[in-house]
C-alpha cells in the first residue's frame, strides 16, 4: 500500500490534537527515522511506514480508564496485557486508527502500531522498522538509544543488499534486550509478547547488534 504526499501531509496535521507538543516532536522524529530506514531496506513501503510512524502514538494520551474501556471491546487482549499499562496505548492504537483514520488502517499500519511497545512474535520488517524508529529517533537522548542508533548506521553503511534487513532485525533484538534489562532492573512487569519477540528473533539465528 502506498500513500500520496498529500495524504501524508494531511495526516501530519490531523494528529496534532491527539498529542502534546513534546509527543508531536517525537512522532515527527519517528516519521523521519522510519523514512530513513525504509528507504534503505523497504523502499516500496516508505510512505506507509511514514503513516504508521505518524499514527503509532495516537492513543498515548488517553487515560488508563479510557484505554481500558476501549480494550474491553478488543478481543485480542490477554489477561497479561492488562498487567502492562505502559503498553495500553499501543493496544488501543488500532482501535483509534480504525475509528478516526480508517483510510490509513492497513494491515501493516495496524500491526506495527499494536506491536510498537511490547513487540510480538514473528515481527515483519515493517513492524521492526517502526519498533526501532520509536527507540532510536533523533530526539531520543538516552545513552542506550543513541549508542544503538550509531551502531546501526555504522553497520548499514557497510551492508549490502539483504544485509541491511538483517541489521534491522539485529538492532531490534538489541532494543528488546535493553528494554527487558531495564524493566528487570526497575522490578517492572515484562509482557510475554516482549519475551516472544526476543525468542523468535533468536530462533531465526539473529544476534544482538
Ligand atoms: Fe513513540
py3Dmol code that shows the C-alpha trace and the ligand (Angstrom):
import py3Dmol

protein = """\
ATOM      1  CA  UNK A   1       0.000   0.000   0.000  1.00  0.00           C
ATOM      2  CA  UNK A   2       1.298   3.465  -0.688  1.00  0.00           C
ATOM      3  CA  UNK A   3       0.138   6.915   0.297  1.00  0.00           C
ATOM      4  CA  UNK A   4       0.470  10.179  -1.601  1.00  0.00           C
ATOM      5  CA  UNK A   5       2.414  13.179  -0.363  1.00  0.00           C
ATOM      6  CA  UNK A   6      -0.956  14.906   0.217  1.00  0.00           C
ATOM      7  CA  UNK A   7      -2.215  12.016   2.353  1.00  0.00           C
ATOM      8  CA  UNK A   8       0.951  12.079   4.460  1.00  0.00           C
ATOM      9  CA  UNK A   9       0.789  15.863   4.855  1.00  0.00           C
ATOM     10  CA  UNK A  10      -2.888  15.657   5.797  1.00  0.00           C
ATOM     11  CA  UNK A  11      -2.169  13.028   8.444  1.00  0.00           C
ATOM     12  CA  UNK A  12       0.724  15.050   9.899  1.00  0.00           C
ATOM     13  CA  UNK A  13      -1.751  17.854  10.616  1.00  0.00           C
ATOM     14  CA  UNK A  14      -4.671  15.625  11.616  1.00  0.00           C
ATOM     15  CA  UNK A  15      -2.789  14.014  14.521  1.00  0.00           C
ATOM     16  CA  UNK A  16      -1.922  17.350  16.170  1.00  0.00           C
ATOM     17  CA  UNK A  17      -4.985  17.388  18.507  1.00  0.00           C
ATOM     18  CA  UNK A  18      -4.124  13.876  19.717  1.00  0.00           C
ATOM     19  CA  UNK A  19      -0.864  14.750  21.435  1.00  0.00           C
ATOM     20  CA  UNK A  20       1.245  17.229  23.361  1.00  0.00           C
ATOM     21  CA  UNK A  21       3.904  19.285  21.614  1.00  0.00           C
ATOM     22  CA  UNK A  22       6.606  17.069  23.039  1.00  0.00           C
ATOM     23  CA  UNK A  23       4.961  13.897  21.786  1.00  0.00           C
ATOM     24  CA  UNK A  24       4.342  15.501  18.407  1.00  0.00           C
ATOM     25  CA  UNK A  25       8.041  16.321  18.084  1.00  0.00           C
ATOM     26  CA  UNK A  26       8.845  12.703  18.992  1.00  0.00           C
ATOM     27  CA  UNK A  27       6.301  11.474  16.418  1.00  0.00           C
ATOM     28  CA  UNK A  28       7.911  13.568  13.674  1.00  0.00           C
ATOM     29  CA  UNK A  29      11.271  12.107  14.726  1.00  0.00           C
ATOM     30  CA  UNK A  30       9.862   8.600  14.347  1.00  0.00           C
ATOM     31  CA  UNK A  31       8.463   9.501  10.918  1.00  0.00           C
ATOM     32  CA  UNK A  32      11.875  10.752   9.814  1.00  0.00           C
ATOM     33  CA  UNK A  33      13.679   7.673  11.131  1.00  0.00           C
ATOM     34  CA  UNK A  34      11.130   5.274   9.600  1.00  0.00           C
ATOM     35  CA  UNK A  35      11.556   7.062   6.266  1.00  0.00           C
ATOM     36  CA  UNK A  36      15.322   6.796   6.532  1.00  0.00           C
ATOM     37  CA  UNK A  37      15.363   3.100   7.454  1.00  0.00           C
ATOM     38  CA  UNK A  38      12.583   2.294   4.980  1.00  0.00           C
ATOM     39  CA  UNK A  39      14.492   3.909   2.095  1.00  0.00           C
ATOM     40  CA  UNK A  40      17.403   1.602   2.862  1.00  0.00           C
ATOM     41  CA  UNK A  41      15.582  -1.715   3.166  1.00  0.00           C
ATOM     42  CA  UNK A  42      11.852  -1.463   2.487  1.00  0.00           C
ATOM     43  CA  UNK A  43      11.718   1.077  -0.313  1.00  0.00           C
ATOM     44  CA  UNK A  44       8.281   0.137  -1.658  1.00  0.00           C
ATOM     45  CA  UNK A  45       6.657   0.821   1.710  1.00  0.00           C
ATOM     46  CA  UNK A  46       8.232   4.126   2.716  1.00  0.00           C
ATOM     47  CA  UNK A  47       5.016   6.153   2.518  1.00  0.00           C
ATOM     48  CA  UNK A  48       3.134   3.525   4.544  1.00  0.00           C
ATOM     49  CA  UNK A  49       5.925   3.457   7.131  1.00  0.00           C
ATOM     50  CA  UNK A  50       5.682   7.227   7.466  1.00  0.00           C
ATOM     51  CA  UNK A  51       1.935   6.973   8.124  1.00  0.00           C
ATOM     52  CA  UNK A  52       2.485   4.174  10.658  1.00  0.00           C
ATOM     53  CA  UNK A  53       5.038   6.358  12.439  1.00  0.00           C
ATOM     54  CA  UNK A  54       2.648   9.329  12.499  1.00  0.00           C
ATOM     55  CA  UNK A  55      -0.082   7.138  13.992  1.00  0.00           C
ATOM     56  CA  UNK A  56       1.854   4.916  16.402  1.00  0.00           C
ATOM     57  CA  UNK A  57       1.312   7.112  19.494  1.00  0.00           C
ATOM     58  CA  UNK A  58      -2.127   8.415  18.585  1.00  0.00           C
ATOM     59  CA  UNK A  59      -3.643   6.753  21.701  1.00  0.00           C
ATOM     60  CA  UNK A  60      -0.798   7.675  24.049  1.00  0.00           C
ATOM     61  CA  UNK A  61      -2.611  10.471  25.808  1.00  0.00           C
ATOM     62  CA  UNK A  62      -5.715   8.506  26.724  1.00  0.00           C
ATOM     63  CA  UNK A  63      -6.083   7.823  30.447  1.00  0.00           C
ATOM     64  CA  UNK A  64      -5.768   4.242  31.705  1.00  0.00           C
ATOM     65  CA  UNK A  65      -9.517   4.325  32.296  1.00  0.00           C
ATOM     66  CA  UNK A  66     -10.303   5.405  28.750  1.00  0.00           C
ATOM     67  CA  UNK A  67      -7.872   2.809  27.421  1.00  0.00           C
ATOM     68  CA  UNK A  68      -9.442   0.045  29.488  1.00  0.00           C
ATOM     69  CA  UNK A  69     -12.855   0.962  28.157  1.00  0.00           C
ATOM     70  CA  UNK A  70     -11.613   0.644  24.598  1.00  0.00           C
ATOM     71  CA  UNK A  71      -9.727  -2.554  25.395  1.00  0.00           C
ATOM     72  CA  UNK A  72     -12.789  -4.171  26.947  1.00  0.00           C
ATOM     73  CA  UNK A  73     -14.170  -4.308  23.420  1.00  0.00           C
ATOM     74  CA  UNK A  74     -10.938  -5.568  21.915  1.00  0.00           C
ATOM     75  CA  UNK A  75     -10.909  -9.350  21.913  1.00  0.00           C
ATOM     76  CA  UNK A  76      -7.216  -9.997  21.280  1.00  0.00           C
ATOM     77  CA  UNK A  77      -6.046  -8.629  24.615  1.00  0.00           C
ATOM     78  CA  UNK A  78      -4.937 -11.203  27.160  1.00  0.00           C
ATOM     79  CA  UNK A  79      -5.074 -11.071  30.944  1.00  0.00           C
ATOM     80  CA  UNK A  80      -1.320 -10.497  30.867  1.00  0.00           C
ATOM     81  CA  UNK A  81      -1.734  -7.478  28.600  1.00  0.00           C
ATOM     82  CA  UNK A  82      -3.913  -5.895  31.255  1.00  0.00           C
ATOM     83  CA  UNK A  83      -0.871  -6.020  33.561  1.00  0.00           C
ATOM     84  CA  UNK A  84       1.028  -3.710  31.167  1.00  0.00           C
ATOM     85  CA  UNK A  85      -0.476  -0.220  31.464  1.00  0.00           C
ATOM     86  CA  UNK A  86       2.539   1.349  29.675  1.00  0.00           C
ATOM     87  CA  UNK A  87       1.541  -0.683  26.607  1.00  0.00           C
ATOM     88  CA  UNK A  88      -2.168   0.200  26.676  1.00  0.00           C
ATOM     89  CA  UNK A  89      -1.635   2.995  24.176  1.00  0.00           C
ATOM     90  CA  UNK A  90      -0.158   0.529  21.678  1.00  0.00           C
ATOM     91  CA  UNK A  91      -3.015  -1.925  22.141  1.00  0.00           C
ATOM     92  CA  UNK A  92      -5.519   0.928  21.743  1.00  0.00           C
ATOM     93  CA  UNK A  93      -3.863   2.463  18.695  1.00  0.00           C
ATOM     94  CA  UNK A  94      -5.523   0.066  16.194  1.00  0.00           C
ATOM     95  CA  UNK A  95      -8.937   0.921  17.629  1.00  0.00           C
ATOM     96  CA  UNK A  96      -8.335   4.669  17.366  1.00  0.00           C
ATOM     97  CA  UNK A  97      -6.822   4.343  13.890  1.00  0.00           C
ATOM     98  CA  UNK A  98      -9.767   2.305  12.574  1.00  0.00           C
ATOM     99  CA  UNK A  99     -12.246   4.695  14.201  1.00  0.00           C
ATOM    100  CA  UNK A 100     -10.676   8.074  13.356  1.00  0.00           C
ATOM    101  CA  UNK A 101      -8.309   7.374  10.449  1.00  0.00           C
ATOM    102  CA  UNK A 102      -9.939   4.467   8.569  1.00  0.00           C
ATOM    103  CA  UNK A 103      -8.254   5.264   5.265  1.00  0.00           C
ATOM    104  CA  UNK A 104      -4.876   4.620   6.915  1.00  0.00           C
ATOM    105  CA  UNK A 105      -5.902   1.373   8.660  1.00  0.00           C
ATOM    106  CA  UNK A 106      -3.852  -1.024   6.545  1.00  0.00           C
ATOM    107  CA  UNK A 107      -2.767  -4.376   7.998  1.00  0.00           C
ATOM    108  CA  UNK A 108       0.852  -3.206   8.206  1.00  0.00           C
ATOM    109  CA  UNK A 109      -0.013   0.037   9.998  1.00  0.00           C
ATOM    110  CA  UNK A 110      -2.411  -1.653  12.430  1.00  0.00           C
ATOM    111  CA  UNK A 111       0.028  -4.382  13.346  1.00  0.00           C
ATOM    112  CA  UNK A 112       3.034  -2.032  13.644  1.00  0.00           C
ATOM    113  CA  UNK A 113       1.071   0.261  15.978  1.00  0.00           C
ATOM    114  CA  UNK A 114      -0.125  -2.676  18.084  1.00  0.00           C
ATOM    115  CA  UNK A 115       3.391  -4.103  18.467  1.00  0.00           C
ATOM    116  CA  UNK A 116       5.399  -0.902  18.830  1.00  0.00           C
ATOM    117  CA  UNK A 117       5.767  -1.067  22.636  1.00  0.00           C
ATOM    118  CA  UNK A 118       5.853  -4.730  23.654  1.00  0.00           C
ATOM    119  CA  UNK A 119       6.988  -6.212  20.345  1.00  0.00           C
ATOM    120  CA  UNK A 120       5.472  -9.541  19.388  1.00  0.00           C
ATOM    121  CA  UNK A 121       6.076 -12.903  17.830  1.00  0.00           C
ATOM    122  CA  UNK A 122       7.281 -13.037  14.220  1.00  0.00           C
ATOM    123  CA  UNK A 123       7.532  -9.321  13.651  1.00  0.00           C
ATOM    124  CA  UNK A 124       7.721  -8.285   9.997  1.00  0.00           C
ATOM    125  CA  UNK A 125      10.418  -5.963   8.707  1.00  0.00           C
ATOM    126  CA  UNK A 126       7.726  -3.259   8.631  1.00  0.00           C
ATOM    127  CA  UNK A 127       6.884  -3.914  12.324  1.00  0.00           C
ATOM    128  CA  UNK A 128      10.567  -3.861  13.248  1.00  0.00           C
ATOM    129  CA  UNK A 129      11.268  -0.567  11.482  1.00  0.00           C
ATOM    130  CA  UNK A 130       8.504   1.169  13.469  1.00  0.00           C
ATOM    131  CA  UNK A 131       9.530  -0.537  16.708  1.00  0.00           C
ATOM    132  CA  UNK A 132      13.136   0.514  16.213  1.00  0.00           C
ATOM    133  CA  UNK A 133      12.402   4.022  14.907  1.00  0.00           C
ATOM    134  CA  UNK A 134      10.428   4.716  18.084  1.00  0.00           C
ATOM    135  CA  UNK A 135      13.535   3.877  20.107  1.00  0.00           C
ATOM    136  CA  UNK A 136      16.308   5.481  18.068  1.00  0.00           C
ATOM    137  CA  UNK A 137      14.668   8.592  16.556  1.00  0.00           C
ATOM    138  CA  UNK A 138      16.930  11.650  16.734  1.00  0.00           C
ATOM    139  CA  UNK A 139      15.062  13.185  19.680  1.00  0.00           C
ATOM    140  CA  UNK A 140      15.955  10.249  21.943  1.00  0.00           C
ATOM    141  CA  UNK A 141      18.849  11.242  24.135  1.00  0.00           C
ATOM    142  CA  UNK A 142      19.250   8.164  26.364  1.00  0.00           C
ATOM    143  CA  UNK A 143      22.674   6.647  26.000  1.00  0.00           C
ATOM    144  CA  UNK A 144      21.262   3.205  25.046  1.00  0.00           C
ATOM    145  CA  UNK A 145      19.235   4.786  22.237  1.00  0.00           C
ATOM    146  CA  UNK A 146      21.980   6.978  20.823  1.00  0.00           C
ATOM    147  CA  UNK A 147      24.543   4.173  21.020  1.00  0.00           C
ATOM    148  CA  UNK A 148      22.253   1.753  19.167  1.00  0.00           C
ATOM    149  CA  UNK A 149      21.481   4.416  16.546  1.00  0.00           C
ATOM    150  CA  UNK A 150      25.196   4.933  15.951  1.00  0.00           C
ATOM    151  CA  UNK A 151      25.960   1.206  15.764  1.00  0.00           C
ATOM    152  CA  UNK A 152      23.081   0.579  13.381  1.00  0.00           C
ATOM    153  CA  UNK A 153      24.015   3.348  10.946  1.00  0.00           C
ATOM    154  CA  UNK A 154      27.674   2.351  11.018  1.00  0.00           C
ATOM    155  CA  UNK A 155      26.614  -1.191  10.017  1.00  0.00           C
ATOM    156  CA  UNK A 156      24.108  -0.003   7.420  1.00  0.00           C
ATOM    157  CA  UNK A 157      26.892   1.990   5.727  1.00  0.00           C
ATOM    158  CA  UNK A 158      28.785  -1.245   5.117  1.00  0.00           C
ATOM    159  CA  UNK A 159      25.797  -3.530   4.490  1.00  0.00           C
ATOM    160  CA  UNK A 160      24.943  -4.806   1.030  1.00  0.00           C
ATOM    161  CA  UNK A 161      21.538  -5.995  -0.229  1.00  0.00           C
ATOM    162  CA  UNK A 162      19.807  -8.318   2.211  1.00  0.00           C
ATOM    163  CA  UNK A 163      22.317  -7.480   4.938  1.00  0.00           C
ATOM    164  CA  UNK A 164      20.555  -4.217   5.781  1.00  0.00           C
ATOM    165  CA  UNK A 165      17.290  -6.007   6.670  1.00  0.00           C
ATOM    166  CA  UNK A 166      19.311  -8.370   8.866  1.00  0.00           C
ATOM    167  CA  UNK A 167      20.829  -5.340  10.637  1.00  0.00           C
ATOM    168  CA  UNK A 168      17.323  -4.036  11.408  1.00  0.00           C
ATOM    169  CA  UNK A 169      16.472  -7.419  12.956  1.00  0.00           C
ATOM    170  CA  UNK A 170      19.678  -7.401  14.994  1.00  0.00           C
ATOM    171  CA  UNK A 171      19.158  -3.835  16.197  1.00  0.00           C
ATOM    172  CA  UNK A 172      15.568  -4.663  17.210  1.00  0.00           C
ATOM    173  CA  UNK A 173      16.909  -7.606  19.194  1.00  0.00           C
ATOM    174  CA  UNK A 174      19.326  -5.251  20.971  1.00  0.00           C
ATOM    175  CA  UNK A 175      16.442  -2.921  21.733  1.00  0.00           C
ATOM    176  CA  UNK A 176      14.341  -5.782  23.140  1.00  0.00           C
ATOM    177  CA  UNK A 177      17.209  -6.986  25.301  1.00  0.00           C
ATOM    178  CA  UNK A 178      17.899  -3.479  26.602  1.00  0.00           C
ATOM    179  CA  UNK A 179      14.203  -3.000  27.358  1.00  0.00           C
ATOM    180  CA  UNK A 180      13.986  -6.283  29.272  1.00  0.00           C
ATOM    181  CA  UNK A 181      17.145  -5.451  31.239  1.00  0.00           C
ATOM    182  CA  UNK A 182      15.717  -2.031  32.093  1.00  0.00           C
ATOM    183  CA  UNK A 183      12.367  -3.471  33.216  1.00  0.00           C
ATOM    184  CA  UNK A 184      14.110  -6.118  35.332  1.00  0.00           C
ATOM    185  CA  UNK A 185      16.292  -3.517  36.964  1.00  0.00           C
ATOM    186  CA  UNK A 186      13.209  -1.467  37.853  1.00  0.00           C
ATOM    187  CA  UNK A 187      11.346  -4.566  39.032  1.00  0.00           C
ATOM    188  CA  UNK A 188       8.604  -3.914  36.468  1.00  0.00           C
ATOM    189  CA  UNK A 189       6.368  -6.420  34.704  1.00  0.00           C
ATOM    190  CA  UNK A 190       7.659  -7.900  31.452  1.00  0.00           C
ATOM    191  CA  UNK A 191       4.877  -8.655  28.990  1.00  0.00           C
ATOM    192  CA  UNK A 192       5.204 -12.140  27.454  1.00  0.00           C
ATOM    193  CA  UNK A 193       4.894 -10.559  23.998  1.00  0.00           C
ATOM    194  CA  UNK A 194       8.325  -8.994  24.582  1.00  0.00           C
ATOM    195  CA  UNK A 195       9.786 -12.349  25.554  1.00  0.00           C
ATOM    196  CA  UNK A 196       8.240 -13.965  22.460  1.00  0.00           C
ATOM    197  CA  UNK A 197       9.588 -11.203  20.220  1.00  0.00           C
ATOM    198  CA  UNK A 198      13.110 -11.859  21.515  1.00  0.00           C
ATOM    199  CA  UNK A 199      12.769 -15.614  21.235  1.00  0.00           C
ATOM    200  CA  UNK A 200      11.507 -15.516  17.682  1.00  0.00           C
ATOM    201  CA  UNK A 201      14.469 -13.360  16.570  1.00  0.00           C
ATOM    202  CA  UNK A 202      16.917 -15.641  18.396  1.00  0.00           C
ATOM    203  CA  UNK A 203      15.282 -18.723  16.859  1.00  0.00           C
ATOM    204  CA  UNK A 204      15.820 -17.213  13.408  1.00  0.00           C
ATOM    205  CA  UNK A 205      19.530 -17.015  14.242  1.00  0.00           C
ATOM    206  CA  UNK A 206      19.898 -13.264  14.803  1.00  0.00           C
ATOM    207  CA  UNK A 207      22.385 -11.943  17.322  1.00  0.00           C
ATOM    208  CA  UNK A 208      22.178  -8.570  19.037  1.00  0.00           C
ATOM    209  CA  UNK A 209      23.941  -5.679  17.312  1.00  0.00           C
TER     210      UNK A 209
END
"""
ligand_1 = """\
1
LIG
Fe 6.561 6.523 20.344
"""
view = py3Dmol.view(width=600, height=400)
view.addModel(protein, "pdb")
view.setStyle({"model": 0}, {"cartoon": {"style": "trace"}})
view.addModel(ligand_1, "xyz")
view.setStyle({"model": 1}, {"stick": {}})
view.zoomTo()
view.show()
